[in-house]
Amino acid sequence: MVALMCPACHQTYVAGILLTMRTLHHFWNPAPGHTVTSLGLPGTTYQVTCPHCSVETEYEASGRVFKVPEKGVLSGTQFERK
């Protein structure tokens, strides 16, 4: 994650984001005809705050920016374990 670029300001993150990183756990309620797997919904994501512009971005473990799909999800709950 440290080597990724912020999608807002395009600056490379630095080791300082590790202090801001939050692990978010998700429970999904997919719409009929959809599954968590078919929608590619992660069980865990990581939220970081850019040290340059302060924008918060949520990432999947693969390093891809995570966005909840516009279709196929009735609801979702996220929580942070401390």
C-alpha positions as CSV (number, residue, x, y, z in Angstrom):
1,M,0.0,0.0,0.0
2,V,2.9,2.4,0.8
3,A,3.9,2.4,-2.9
4,L,0.4,3.1,-4.3
5,M,-0.7,6.5,-5.5
6,C,-3.5,8.5,-4.1
7,P,-6.4,8.5,-6.6
8,A,-7.3,12.1,-5.6
9,C,-3.9,13.9,-5.7
10,H,-1.8,11.3,-7.5
11,Q,1.0,11.5,-5.0
12,T,2.7,8.3,-3.8
13,Y,1.7,7.2,-0.4
14,V,4.5,7.0,2.2
15,A,5.1,4.8,5.2
16,G,3.0,7.3,7.3
17,I,-0.2,5.8,5.9
18,L,0.4,2.8,8.0
19,L,-0.5,4.9,11.0
20,T,-3.8,5.9,9.5
21,M,-4.7,2.5,8.0
22,R,-8.0,1.0,9.3
23,T,-9.1,-2.6,8.6
24,L,-12.8,-2.8,7.8
25,H,-14.8,-6.0,7.9
26,H,-17.9,-6.3,5.8
27,F,-21.1,-8.3,5.9
28,W,-23.1,-8.2,2.6
29,N,-26.7,-8.7,1.7
30,P,-26.7,-9.3,-2.0
31,A,-29.9,-8.8,-4.1
32,P,-31.8,-11.9,-5.4
33,G,-29.9,-13.5,-8.2
34,H,-26.5,-12.3,-6.9
35,T,-23.9,-13.7,-4.5
36,V,-21.1,-12.2,-2.6
37,T,-18.7,-14.2,-4.9
38,S,-20.4,-13.2,-8.2
39,L,-20.2,-9.6,-7.2
40,G,-16.6,-9.8,-6.1
41,L,-17.4,-8.4,-2.7
42,P,-14.5,-8.5,-0.2
43,G,-14.9,-9.6,3.4
44,T,-12.1,-7.1,4.4
45,T,-10.9,-3.8,3.0
46,Y,-8.3,-1.3,4.2
47,Q,-9.0,2.4,4.5
48,V,-6.1,4.8,4.3
49,T,-5.8,8.6,4.6
50,C,-3.5,10.3,2.1
51,P,-0.8,12.2,4.0
52,H,-0.7,14.8,1.2
53,C,-4.4,15.7,0.6
54,S,-6.2,13.9,3.5
55,V,-8.6,12.0,1.2
56,E,-9.7,8.7,2.6
57,T,-9.6,5.8,0.1
58,E,-10.8,2.2,0.7
59,Y,-8.7,-0.6,-0.9
60,E,-9.0,-4.3,-1.4
61,A,-6.2,-6.6,-0.3
62,S,-5.0,-6.7,-3.9
63,G,-4.4,-3.0,-3.8
64,R,-7.4,-2.1,-6.0
65,V,-9.6,0.8,-5.0
66,F,-12.8,-0.6,-3.6
67,K,-16.2,0.8,-4.6
68,V,-19.5,-0.8,-3.6
69,P,-21.3,-2.0,-6.8
70,E,-24.2,0.2,-7.8
71,K,-26.3,-2.9,-8.6
72,G,-26.6,-6.3,-6.9
73,V,-26.2,-5.2,-3.3
74,L,-29.2,-4.6,-1.1
75,S,-27.2,-3.6,1.9
76,G,-23.8,-4.0,3.6
77,T,-22.5,-3.5,7.1
78,Q,-18.9,-2.6,7.9
79,F,-17.2,-2.5,11.2
80,E,-13.7,-2.0,12.5
81,R,-12.1,-4.4,15.0
82,K,-9.8,-2.6,17.4
